[in-house]
Amino acid sequence: MSVDVVINFEGLPGHAAELRSLLSQGRDISRAADGCESFELYQREDDENKFVFLERWATIELHHANMANNIVASGHLARILPLIVGPPDNGVIRLVE
């Protein structure tokens, strides 16, 4: 069964364009990863410094593998961290019916 993941980022003022570029790169890296079923990046219209990833993965293990191998080990996350107000807020979500 697929899992949905949400990750919220709040960028430091004055760095929205640079952060958007790095998050777009991360989205593209992740879309090519094993088990990625969908991966979208959103930017808030009312606050250019706030971004959200909405992701769907075949399994949570494949999501974790992508993060470990493609985002953390590659140094991509290290390039993002200085541009955000704190650690990303993330978790697995489920649809409420």
Secondary structure, 3 states (H helix, E strand, C coil): CCEEEEEEEEECCCCHHHHHHHHHHHHHHHHCCCCEEEEEEEECCCCCCEEEEEEEECCHHHHHHHHHHHHHCCCHHHHHHHHECCCCEEEEECCCC
